[in-house]
C-alpha cells in the first residue's frame, strides 16, 4: 500500500516537469499558426528557434508589440495588448528555444 502511494506521488510530481509553461501555452495559442519552431508550426512567419539568441528582451518585446515598425509590410498583428506578465512569459519561453 505504502509503495503504491509513493509510486502515485512520484508519477504525479514527474508530470509537473512536463507541463507547458505559461509562455509556451501563450506561444502555441498565438504564434504557432504562423511561426515555425524546431521544424513545426506555420509557414508564414520566420523560424523562431534561436530568435532570443539574436535579440535582447527589449528588442523582442518591441518586435512582438509593434512588428510593423521594423517590418512595415508584415502581416503579423500587434500584440501590444498583452499584459506585462504575458509578454514576459512569452519572452522567457522564446529564450528557452535553442
N, CA, C and O atoms as CSV, one atom per row, in Angstrom:
chain,resi,resn,atom,element,x,y,z
A,1,UNK,N,N,0.829,-1.198,0.000
A,1,UNK,CA,C,0.000,0.000,0.000
A,1,UNK,C,C,0.870,1.257,0.000
A,1,UNK,O,O,0.655,2.175,-0.791
A,2,UNK,N,N,1.855,1.282,0.899
A,2,UNK,CA,C,2.708,2.451,1.007
A,2,UNK,C,C,3.524,2.652,-0.271
A,2,UNK,O,O,3.677,3.782,-0.734
A,3,UNK,N,N,4.044,1.571,-0.839
A,3,UNK,CA,C,4.833,1.701,-2.067
A,3,UNK,C,C,3.948,2.158,-3.231
A,3,UNK,O,O,4.406,2.888,-4.109
A,4,UNK,N,N,2.696,1.733,-3.236
A,4,UNK,CA,C,1.767,2.181,-4.277
A,4,UNK,C,C,1.498,3.669,-4.176
A,4,UNK,O,O,1.414,4.363,-5.189
A,5,UNK,N,N,1.363,4.159,-2.949
A,5,UNK,CA,C,1.143,5.586,-2.732
A,5,UNK,C,C,2.371,6.387,-3.151
A,5,UNK,O,O,2.243,7.434,-3.785
A,6,UNK,N,N,3.554,5.903,-2.803
A,6,UNK,CA,C,4.783,6.584,-3.202
A,6,UNK,C,C,4.924,6.614,-4.725
A,6,UNK,O,O,5.350,7.619,-5.295
A,7,UNK,N,N,4.571,5.522,-5.370
A,7,UNK,CA,C,4.630,5.470,-6.825
A,7,UNK,C,C,3.673,6.493,-7.439
A,7,UNK,O,O,4.027,7.183,-8.394
A,8,UNK,N,N,2.478,6.587,-6.895
A,8,UNK,CA,C,1.500,7.555,-7.385
A,8,UNK,C,C,2.012,8.985,-7.219
A,8,UNK,O,O,1.890,9.794,-8.139
A,9,UNK,N,N,2.581,9.303,-6.067
A,9,UNK,CA,C,3.128,10.636,-5.817
A,9,UNK,C,C,4.251,10.930,-6.807
A,9,UNK,O,O,4.314,12.025,-7.366
A,10,UNK,N,N,5.132,9.965,-7.024
A,10,UNK,CA,C,6.235,10.144,-7.961
A,10,UNK,C,C,5.715,10.420,-9.370
A,10,UNK,O,O,6.214,11.320,-10.047
A,11,UNK,N,N,4.739,9.672,-9.808
A,11,UNK,CA,C,4.174,9.854,-11.146
A,11,UNK,C,C,3.541,11.234,-11.275
A,11,UNK,O,O,3.737,11.913,-12.282
A,12,UNK,N,N,2.794,11.649,-10.276
A,12,UNK,CA,C,2.150,12.962,-10.328
A,12,UNK,C,C,3.173,14.089,-10.339
A,12,UNK,O,O,3.020,15.057,-11.084
A,13,UNK,N,N,4.213,13.973,-9.523
A,13,UNK,CA,C,5.234,15.013,-9.474
A,13,UNK,C,C,6.055,15.054,-10.752
A,13,UNK,O,O,6.445,16.134,-11.198
A,14,UNK,N,N,6.322,13.913,-11.343
A,14,UNK,CA,C,7.102,13.907,-12.576
A,14,UNK,C,C,6.319,14.550,-13.708
A,14,UNK,O,O,6.922,15.120,-14.617
A,15,UNK,N,N,5.020,14.478,-13.681
A,15,UNK,CA,C,4.196,15.112,-14.704
A,15,UNK,C,C,4.272,16.618,-14.652
A,15,UNK,O,O,4.077,17.273,-15.675
A,16,UNK,N,N,4.548,17.188,-13.496
A,16,UNK,CA,C,4.655,18.632,-13.353
A,16,UNK,C,C,5.795,19.169,-14.207
A,16,UNK,O,O,5.674,20.247,-14.788
A,17,UNK,N,N,6.894,18.437,-14.292
A,17,UNK,CA,C,8.043,18.886,-15.071
A,17,UNK,C,C,7.720,18.959,-16.562
A,17,UNK,O,O,8.349,19.728,-17.288
A,18,UNK,N,N,6.765,18.183,-17.023
A,18,UNK,CA,C,6.416,18.164,-18.435
A,18,UNK,C,C,5.331,19.174,-18.783
A,18,UNK,O,O,5.012,19.352,-19.959
A,19,UNK,N,N,4.774,19.819,-17.811
A,19,UNK,CA,C,3.682,20.765,-18.066
A,19,UNK,C,C,4.206,21.963,-18.852
A,19,UNK,O,O,5.328,22.416,-18.626
A,20,UNK,N,N,3.402,22.469,-19.763
A,20,UNK,CA,C,3.761,23.665,-20.514
A,20,UNK,C,C,3.842,24.853,-19.570
A,20,UNK,O,O,3.052,24.971,-18.633
A,21,UNK,N,N,4.798,25.725,-19.824
A,21,UNK,CA,C,4.891,26.964,-19.065
A,21,UNK,C,C,3.832,27.932,-19.599
A,21,UNK,O,O,3.317,27.728,-20.698
A,22,UNK,N,N,3.500,28.975,-18.845
A,22,UNK,CA,C,2.531,29.955,-19.357
A,22,UNK,C,C,2.977,30.564,-20.689
A,22,UNK,O,O,2.156,30.789,-21.579
A,23,UNK,N,N,4.276,30.829,-20.822
A,23,UNK,CA,C,4.786,31.391,-22.073
A,23,UNK,C,C,4.655,30.435,-23.242
A,23,UNK,O,O,4.344,30.847,-24.359
A,24,UNK,N,N,4.894,29.155,-22.983
A,24,UNK,CA,C,4.760,28.151,-24.040
A,24,UNK,C,C,3.300,28.008,-24.461
A,24,UNK,O,O,2.996,27.904,-25.650
A,25,UNK,N,N,2.408,28.004,-23.486
A,25,UNK,CA,C,0.976,27.927,-23.806
A,25,UNK,C,C,0.547,29.128,-24.650
A,25,UNK,O,O,-0.178,28.981,-25.634
A,26,UNK,N,N,1.001,30.306,-24.254
A,26,UNK,CA,C,0.672,31.520,-24.995
A,26,UNK,C,C,1.245,31.454,-26.410
A,26,UNK,O,O,0.575,31.823,-27.374
A,27,UNK,N,N,2.477,30.987,-26.526
A,27,UNK,CA,C,3.106,30.854,-27.838
A,27,UNK,C,C,2.295,29.924,-28.738
A,27,UNK,O,O,2.044,30.242,-29.900
A,28,UNK,N,N,1.888,28.779,-28.198
A,28,UNK,CA,C,1.112,27.833,-29.000
A,28,UNK,C,C,-0.255,28.404,-29.383
A,28,UNK,O,O,-0.776,28.118,-30.461
A,29,UNK,N,N,-0.820,29.200,-28.501
A,29,UNK,CA,C,-2.134,29.783,-28.766
A,29,UNK,C,C,-2.071,30.931,-29.783
A,29,UNK,O,O,-2.975,31.083,-30.604
A,30,UNK,N,N,-1.006,31.732,-29.726
A,30,UNK,CA,C,-0.958,32.958,-30.525
A,30,UNK,C,C,0.033,32.938,-31.695
A,30,UNK,O,O,-0.119,33.718,-32.635
A,31,UNK,N,N,1.036,32.068,-31.655
A,31,UNK,CA,C,2.154,32.212,-32.602
A,31,UNK,C,C,2.363,31.050,-33.575
A,31,UNK,O,O,2.807,31.267,-34.702
A,32,UNK,N,N,2.052,29.826,-33.157
A,32,UNK,CA,C,2.402,28.676,-33.998
A,32,UNK,C,C,1.594,28.572,-35.280
A,32,UNK,O,O,1.965,27.815,-36.176
A,33,UNK,N,N,0.517,29.299,-35.388
A,33,UNK,CA,C,-0.226,29.250,-36.650
A,33,UNK,C,C,0.585,29.884,-37.776
A,33,UNK,O,O,0.351,29.591,-38.948
A,34,UNK,N,N,1.539,30.752,-37.428
A,34,UNK,CA,C,2.370,31.416,-38.439
A,34,UNK,C,C,3.851,31.061,-38.326
A,34,UNK,O,O,4.532,30.906,-39.340
A,35,UNK,N,N,4.348,30.935,-37.105
A,35,UNK,CA,C,5.785,30.746,-36.892
A,35,UNK,C,C,6.172,29.285,-36.711
A,35,UNK,O,O,5.404,28.476,-36.191
A,36,UNK,N,N,7.378,28.973,-37.152
A,36,UNK,CA,C,7.957,27.638,-37.030
A,36,UNK,C,C,8.932,27.635,-35.860
A,36,UNK,O,O,9.686,28.589,-35.666
A,37,UNK,N,N,8.911,26.554,-35.080
A,37,UNK,CA,C,9.887,26.320,-34.023
A,37,UNK,C,C,10.316,24.869,-34.141
A,37,UNK,O,O,9.494,23.955,-34.080
A,38,UNK,N,N,11.613,24.673,-34.310
A,38,UNK,CA,C,12.184,23.326,-34.429
A,38,UNK,C,C,11.477,22.510,-35.512
A,38,UNK,O,O,11.201,21.323,-35.336
A,39,UNK,N,N,11.196,23.164,-36.621
A,39,UNK,CA,C,10.597,22.479,-37.757
A,39,UNK,C,C,9.095,22.259,-37.686
A,39,UNK,O,O,8.536,21.618,-38.576
A,40,UNK,N,N,8.422,22.768,-36.659
A,40,UNK,CA,C,6.974,22.577,-36.516
A,40,UNK,C,C,6.274,23.918,-36.417
A,40,UNK,O,O,6.803,24.870,-35.844
A,41,UNK,N,N,5.086,23.982,-36.979
A,41,UNK,CA,C,4.280,25.190,-36.897
A,41,UNK,C,C,3.898,25.692,-38.269
A,41,UNK,O,O,3.931,24.952,-39.252
A,42,UNK,N,N,3.537,26.956,-38.323
A,42,UNK,CA,C,3.080,27.570,-39.561
A,42,UNK,C,C,4.211,27.855,-40.526
A,42,UNK,O,O,5.381,27.608,-40.234
A,43,UNK,N,N,3.841,28.377,-41.676
A,43,UNK,CA,C,4.833,28.641,-42.715
A,43,UNK,C,C,4.871,30.104,-43.147
A,43,UNK,O,O,5.583,30.447,-44.091
A,44,UNK,N,N,4.124,30.964,-42.478
A,44,UNK,CA,C,4.055,32.370,-42.884
A,44,UNK,C,C,5.196,33.176,-42.270
A,44,UNK,O,O,5.899,33.903,-42.971
A,45,UNK,N,N,5.373,33.044,-40.961
A,45,UNK,CA,C,6.387,33.816,-40.254
A,45,UNK,C,C,7.722,33.101,-40.212
A,45,UNK,O,O,7.811,31.928,-40.575
A,46,UNK,N,N,8.764,33.797,-39.771
A,46,UNK,CA,C,10.093,33.197,-39.724
A,46,UNK,C,C,10.240,32.150,-38.617
A,46,UNK,O,O,9.457,32.102,-37.668
A,47,UNK,N,N,11.255,31.327,-38.772
A,47,UNK,CA,C,11.655,30.329,-37.771
A,47,UNK,C,C,12.105,31.079,-36.516
A,47,UNK,O,O,12.899,32.016,-36.605
A,48,UNK,N,N,11.605,30.671,-35.355
A,48,UNK,CA,C,11.914,31.384,-34.110
A,48,UNK,C,C,12.760,30.578,-33.129
A,48,UNK,O,O,12.934,30.995,-31.983
A,49,UNK,N,N,13.285,29.438,-33.555
A,49,UNK,CA,C,14.005,28.578,-32.622
A,49,UNK,C,C,15.135,29.303,-31.904
A,49,UNK,O,O,15.315,29.094,-30.704
A,50,UNK,N,N,15.891,30.134,-32.579
A,50,UNK,CA,C,17.036,30.800,-31.944
A,50,UNK,C,C,16.888,32.324,-31.921
A,50,UNK,O,O,17.883,33.045,-31.837
A,51,UNK,N,N,15.672,32.802,-31.993
A,51,UNK,CA,C,15.445,34.244,-32.077
A,51,UNK,C,C,15.975,34.986,-30.847
A,51,UNK,O,O,16.491,36.095,-30.984
A,52,UNK,N,N,15.863,34.411,-29.669
A,52,UNK,CA,C,16.294,35.100,-28.448
A,52,UNK,C,C,17.811,35.216,-28.362
A,52,UNK,O,O,18.323,36.049,-27.614
A,53,UNK,N,N,18.532,34.400,-29.108
A,53,UNK,CA,C,19.991,34.500,-29.123
A,53,UNK,C,C,20.443,35.710,-29.942
A,53,UNK,O,O,21.571,36.181,-29.793
A,54,UNK,N,N,19.565,36.203,-30.799
A,54,UNK,CA,C,19.901,37.323,-31.683
A,54,UNK,C,C,19.357,38.657,-31.202
A,54,UNK,O,O,19.728,39.703,-31.734
A,55,UNK,N,N,18.476,38.637,-30.196
A,55,UNK,CA,C,17.801,39.861,-29.779
A,55,UNK,C,C,17.774,39.979,-28.256
A,55,UNK,O,O,17.757,38.976,-27.543
A,56,UNK,N,N,17.771,41.213,-27.777
A,56,UNK,CA,C,17.615,41.450,-26.343
A,56,UNK,C,C,16.140,41.312,-25.973
A,56,UNK,O,O,15.279,41.241,-26.850
A,57,UNK,N,N,15.859,41.275,-24.686
A,57,UNK,CA,C,14.465,41.228,-24.235
A,57,UNK,C,C,13.685,42.438,-24.749
A,57,UNK,O,O,12.541,42.308,-25.185
A,58,UNK,N,N,14.307,43.609,-24.694
A,58,UNK,CA,C,13.632,44.833,-25.152
A,58,UNK,C,C,13.343,44.771,-26.652
A,58,UNK,O,O,12.286,45.215,-27.102
A,59,UNK,N,N,14.275,44.224,-27.420
A,59,UNK,CA,C,14.048,44.092,-28.859
A,59,UNK,C,C,12.928,43.097,-29.146
A,59,UNK,O,O,12.086,43.334,-30.013
A,60,UNK,N,N,12.920,41.985,-28.418
A,60,UNK,CA,C,11.849,41.004,-28.588
A,60,UNK,C,C,10.496,41.619,-28.252
A,60,UNK,O,O,9.520,41.436,-28.979
A,61,UNK,N,N,10.451,42.352,-27.140
A,61,UNK,CA,C,9.195,42.976,-26.732
A,61,UNK,C,C,8.711,43.966,-27.794
A,61,UNK,O,O,7.527,43.985,-28.131
A,62,UNK,N,N,9.614,44.779,-28.314
A,62,UNK,CA,C,9.238,45.750,-29.348
A,62,UNK,C,C,8.755,45.042,-30.607
A,62,UNK,O,O,7.779,45.467,-31.225
A,63,UNK,N,N,9.428,43.973,-30.984
A,63,UNK,CA,C,9.055,43.227,-32.195
A,63,UNK,C,C,7.692,42.569,-32.030
A,63,UNK,O,O,6.896,42.543,-32.968
A,64,UNK,N,N,7.421,42.040,-30.848
A,64,UNK,CA,C,6.138,41.380,-30.584
A,64,UNK,C,C,5.010,42.413,-30.492
A,64,UNK,O,O,3.931,42.221,-31.053
A,65,UNK,N,N,5.275,43.498,-29.782
A,65,UNK,CA,C,4.235,44.504,-29.566
A,65,UNK,C,C,3.931,45.312,-30.826
A,65,UNK,O,O,2.769,45.593,-31.120
A,66,UNK,N,N,4.964,45.682,-31.563
A,66,UNK,CA,C,4.788,46.560,-32.730
A,66,UNK,C,C,5.595,46.041,-33.925
A,66,UNK,O,O,6.568,46.680,-34.326
A,67,UNK,N,N,5.217,44.915,-34.491
A,67,UNK,CA,C,6.013,44.312,-35.567
A,67,UNK,C,C,6.114,45.168,-36.831
A,67,UNK,O,O,7.098,45.064,-37.563
A,68,UNK,N,N,5.132,45.996,-37.092
A,68,UNK,CA,C,5.138,46.795,-38.317
A,68,UNK,C,C,6.172,47.927,-38.279
A,68,UNK,O,O,6.520,48.473,-39.326
A,69,UNK,N,N,6.663,48.283,-37.096
A,69,UNK,CA,C,7.687,49.327,-37.002
A,69,UNK,C,C,8.989,48.862,-37.644
A,69,UNK,O,O,9.655,49.641,-38.325
A,70,UNK,N,N,9.356,47.603,-37.433
A,70,UNK,CA,C,10.609,47.108,-38.008
A,70,UNK,C,C,10.406,46.416,-39.354
A,70,UNK,O,O,11.339,46.316,-40.151
A,71,UNK,N,N,9.200,45.946,-39.603
A,71,UNK,CA,C,8.867,45.278,-40.866
A,71,UNK,C,C,7.518,45.812,-41.363
A,71,UNK,O,O,6.485,45.180,-41.144
A,72,UNK,N,N,7.523,46.978,-42.032
A,72,UNK,CA,C,6.269,47.624,-42.430
A,72,UNK,C,C,5.299,46.754,-43.228
A,72,UNK,O,O,4.089,46.947,-43.108
A,73,UNK,N,N,5.767,45.824,-44.024
A,73,UNK,CA,C,4.865,45.017,-44.833
A,73,UNK,C,C,4.420,43.718,-44.190
A,73,UNK,O,O,3.747,42.909,-44.828
A,74,UNK,N,N,4.784,43.511,-42.937
A,74,UNK,CA,C,4.473,42.240,-42.279
A,74,UNK,C,C,2.971,42.058,-42.065
A,74,UNK,O,O,2.225,43.023,-41.894
A,75,UNK,N,N,2.559,40.810,-42.080
A,75,UNK,CA,C,1.152,40.516,-41.778
A,75,UNK,C,C,0.964,40.183,-40.297
A,75,UNK,O,O,-0.151,39.907,-39.854
A,76,UNK,N,N,2.065,40.210,-39.534
A,76,UNK,CA,C,1.977,39.914,-38.102
A,76,UNK,C,C,1.199,41.019,-37.392
A,76,UNK,O,O,1.503,42.202,-37.549
A,77,UNK,N,N,0.197,40.627,-36.613
A,77,UNK,CA,C,-0.560,41.635,-35.867
A,77,UNK,C,C,0.224,42.136,-34.656
A,77,UNK,O,O,1.179,41.497,-34.213
A,78,UNK,N,N,-0.180,43.254,-34.144
A,78,UNK,CA,C,0.412,43.791,-32.922
A,78,UNK,C,C,-0.080,42.991,-31.720
A,78,UNK,O,O,-1.251,42.623,-31.633
A,79,UNK,N,N,0.837,42.732,-30.805
A,79,UNK,CA,C,0.469,42.096,-29.542
A,79,UNK,C,C,0.734,43.048,-28.375
A,79,UNK,O,O,1.067,42.620,-27.270
A,80,UNK,N,N,0.580,44.341,-28.640
A,80,UNK,CA,C,0.792,45.359,-27.616
A,80,UNK,C,C,-0.213,45.246,-26.481
A,80,UNK,O,O,0.012,45.788,-25.399
A,81,UNK,N,N,-1.316,44.552,-26.715
A,81,UNK,CA,C,-2.343,44.425,-25.679
A,81,UNK,C,C,-2.061,43.288,-24.694
A,81,UNK,O,O,-2.823,43.089,-23.748
A,82,UNK,N,N,-0.976,42.542,-24.908
A,82,UNK,CA,C,-0.625,41.516,-23.922
A,82,UNK,C,C,-0.320,42.186,-22.592
A,82,UNK,O,O,0.271,43.266,-22.556
A,83,UNK,N,N,-0.715,41.556,-21.520
A,83,UNK,CA,C,-0.367,42.074,-20.197
A,83,UNK,C,C,1.137,41.905,-19.995
A,83,UNK,O,O,1.763,41.065,-20.640
A,84,UNK,N,N,1.710,42.701,-19.103
A,84,UNK,CA,C,3.155,42.660,-18.868
A,84,UNK,C,C,3.627,41.255,-18.504
A,84,UNK,O,O,4.673,40.810,-18.977
A,85,UNK,N,N,2.871,40.564,-17.678
A,85,UNK,CA,C,3.242,39.203,-17.281
A,85,UNK,C,C,3.199,38.236,-18.443
A,85,UNK,O,O,4.026,37.328,-18.534
A,86,UNK,N,N,2.234,38.426,-19.338
A,86,UNK,CA,C,2.140,37.570,-20.522
A,86,UNK,C,C,3.317,37.819,-21.458
A,86,UNK,O,O,3.909,36.878,-21.985
A,87,UNK,N,N,3.651,39.085,-21.660
A,87,UNK,CA,C,4.772,39.433,-22.531
A,87,UNK,C,C,6.058,38.836,-21.983
A,87,UNK,O,O,6.845,38.257,-22.731
A,88,UNK,N,N,6.275,38.974,-20.673
A,88,UNK,CA,C,7.497,38.436,-20.078
A,88,UNK,C,C,7.518,36.915,-20.157
A,88,UNK,O,O,8.572,36.325,-20.395
A,89,UNK,N,N,6.378,36.276,-19.962
A,89,UNK,CA,C,6.301,34.815,-20.065
A,89,UNK,C,C,6.627,34.361,-21.483
A,89,UNK,O,O,7.319,33.361,-21.674
A,90,UNK,N,N,6.135,35.088,-22.470
A,90,UNK,CA,C,6.406,34.749,-23.864
A,90,UNK,C,C,7.890,34.914,-24.177
A,90,UNK,O,O,8.489,34.050,-24.816
A,91,UNK,N,N,8.479,36.005,-23.735
A,91,UNK,CA,C,9.908,36.237,-23.951
A,91,UNK,C,C,10.729,35.172,-23.233
A,91,UNK,O,O,11.706,34.668,-23.786
A,92,UNK,N,N,10.347,34.829,-22.023
A,92,UNK,CA,C,11.059,33.774,-21.284
A,92,UNK,C,C,11.008,32.454,-22.035
A,92,UNK,O,O,11.999,31.725,-22.085
A,93,UNK,N,N,9.859,32.144,-22.616
A,93,UNK,CA,C,9.751,30.909,-23.396
A,93,UNK,C,C,10.645,30.971,-24.630
A,93,UNK,O,O,11.345,30.005,-24.932
A,94,UNK,N,N,10.632,32.089,-25.342
A,94,UNK,CA,C,11.474,32.220,-26.531
A,94,UNK,C,C,12.945,32.029,-26.181
A,94,UNK,O,O,13.711,31.506,-26.990
A,95,UNK,N,N,13.343,32.447,-24.985
A,95,UNK,CA,C,14.732,32.297,-24.550
A,95,UNK,C,C,15.108,30.839,-24.286
A,95,UNK,O,O,16.293,30.507,-24.243
A,96,UNK,N,N,14.122,29.975,-24.110
A,96,UNK,CA,C,14.426,28.552,-23.891
A,96,UNK,C,C,14.631,27.807,-25.205
A,96,UNK,O,O,15.143,26.687,-25.204
A,97,UNK,N,N,14.247,28.401,-26.306
A,97,UNK,CA,C,14.338,27.724,-27.602
A,97,UNK,C,C,15.764,27.779,-28.123
A,97,UNK,O,O,16.324,28.855,-28.332
A,98,UNK,N,N,16.333,26.614,-28.327
A,98,UNK,CA,C,17.730,26.545,-28.799
A,98,UNK,C,C,17.876,25.482,-29.842
A,98,UNK,O,O,18.973,25.272,-30.360
